[in-house]
Amino acid sequence: MENMSPEALSEVAAYFQALSEPTRLKILNLLRQGECNVGELARLCGFTAANISRHLTLLTKRGLVARESRGTSVYYRIADESVYALCDLVCGNIARELERTAERRLAFSQPH
């Protein structure tokens, strides 16, 4: 991010903001298995189609998912596979931090 313009930094922040909502992460994770339409994603997520559509609109705007109309249905798929590498990296970092926290907590809870 070195030497990036304020406009470019705003775009980067908006990209991360799209990933900052659990429902959107769940949608991305579901699309990892293949394309789905709004109804399928709504059923799998346990939310209304309108709610899922709002999330998909944002993910599409940020270039994370792509949409394709087929008849009366719209299907969504991942447009940028690199999002999974980013998410896996973040998940790994969080898991390691949780392990370190658990180890520290355990060190203080065991009698010596």
C-alpha positions as CSV (number, residue, x, y, z in Angstrom):
1,M,0.0,0.0,0.0
2,E,3.1,2.2,0.0
3,N,2.7,5.4,-2.1
4,M,-1.0,4.9,-2.8
5,S,-3.2,7.8,-3.5
6,P,-6.0,8.6,-1.1
7,E,-8.5,7.5,-3.7
8,A,-6.7,4.1,-4.1
9,L,-6.7,3.7,-0.3
10,S,-10.4,4.3,-0.3
11,E,-10.9,1.6,-2.9
12,V,-8.8,-0.8,-0.8
13,A,-10.9,0.1,2.3
14,A,-14.1,-0.5,0.4
15,Y,-12.9,-3.9,-0.7
16,F,-12.2,-4.9,2.9
17,Q,-15.4,-3.4,4.0
18,A,-17.2,-5.8,1.7
19,L,-15.5,-8.7,3.5
20,S,-16.4,-7.3,7.0
21,E,-19.9,-8.7,7.2
22,P,-20.4,-12.4,8.3
23,T,-23.3,-13.0,5.9
24,R,-21.2,-11.9,2.9
25,L,-18.4,-14.2,4.0
26,K,-20.9,-17.0,4.2
27,I,-22.1,-16.3,0.7
28,L,-18.5,-16.3,-0.6
29,N,-17.8,-19.6,1.2
30,L,-21.0,-21.1,-0.4
31,L,-19.9,-19.9,-3.8
32,R,-16.7,-21.7,-3.3
33,Q,-18.6,-24.9,-4.2
34,G,-20.0,-23.4,-7.4
35,E,-22.5,-20.9,-8.7
36,C,-25.9,-20.4,-7.1
37,N,-29.0,-18.2,-7.6
38,V,-30.4,-15.9,-4.9
39,G,-33.0,-18.4,-3.8
40,E,-30.5,-21.1,-3.3
41,L,-28.2,-18.8,-1.3
42,A,-31.1,-17.5,0.8
43,R,-32.1,-21.0,1.7
44,L,-28.5,-22.1,2.5
45,C,-27.9,-18.9,4.6
46,G,-31.2,-18.9,6.3
47,F,-32.1,-15.3,5.2
48,T,-34.6,-13.7,2.9
49,A,-33.9,-13.4,-0.8
50,A,-34.1,-9.6,-0.5
51,N,-31.4,-9.7,2.2
52,I,-29.1,-11.9,0.2
53,S,-29.7,-9.8,-2.9
54,R,-28.5,-6.7,-1.1
55,H,-25.3,-8.5,0.0
56,L,-24.8,-9.8,-3.6
57,T,-25.1,-6.3,-5.0
58,L,-22.3,-5.1,-2.9
59,L,-20.1,-8.1,-3.6
60,T,-20.7,-7.6,-7.3
61,K,-19.9,-3.9,-7.1
62,R,-16.6,-4.7,-5.4
63,G,-15.8,-7.3,-8.1
64,L,-15.8,-10.3,-5.8
65,V,-18.7,-12.0,-7.5
66,A,-20.1,-12.0,-11.0
67,R,-23.7,-12.4,-12.1
68,E,-25.2,-14.0,-15.1
69,S,-28.9,-13.9,-16.1
70,R,-30.4,-17.2,-17.4
71,G,-34.1,-16.9,-18.2
72,T,-35.8,-15.6,-15.1
73,S,-33.0,-16.5,-12.7
74,V,-29.7,-14.8,-12.0
75,Y,-26.7,-16.9,-11.0
76,Y,-23.7,-15.8,-9.0
77,R,-20.2,-17.1,-9.1
78,I,-16.9,-16.0,-7.7
79,A,-15.2,-13.4,-9.9
80,D,-12.0,-13.1,-8.0
81,E,-10.6,-16.4,-6.7
82,S,-7.8,-14.6,-4.8
83,V,-10.4,-13.6,-2.2
84,Y,-10.1,-17.2,-0.9
85,A,-6.3,-16.9,-0.4
86,L,-6.8,-13.7,1.5
87,C,-9.5,-15.2,3.7
88,D,-7.5,-18.3,4.3
89,L,-4.5,-16.1,5.4
90,V,-6.7,-14.1,7.8
91,C,-8.3,-17.3,9.2
92,G,-4.9,-18.8,9.8
93,N,-3.7,-15.7,11.6
94,I,-6.8,-15.7,13.8
95,A,-6.5,-19.4,14.6
96,R,-2.8,-18.9,15.6
97,E,-3.7,-16.0,17.8
98,L,-6.5,-18.0,19.5
99,E,-4.0,-20.8,20.1
100,R,-1.5,-18.4,21.7
101,T,-4.3,-16.9,23.9
102,A,-5.4,-20.3,25.0
103,E,-1.9,-21.4,25.8
104,R,-1.3,-18.2,27.9
105,R,-4.6,-18.7,29.7
106,L,-3.7,-22.3,30.4
107,A,-0.4,-21.3,31.9
108,F,-2.1,-19.1,34.4
109,S,-4.9,-21.6,35.3
110,Q,-2.8,-24.6,36.1
111,P,-1.4,-25.0,39.6
112,H,2.4,-25.1,39.9
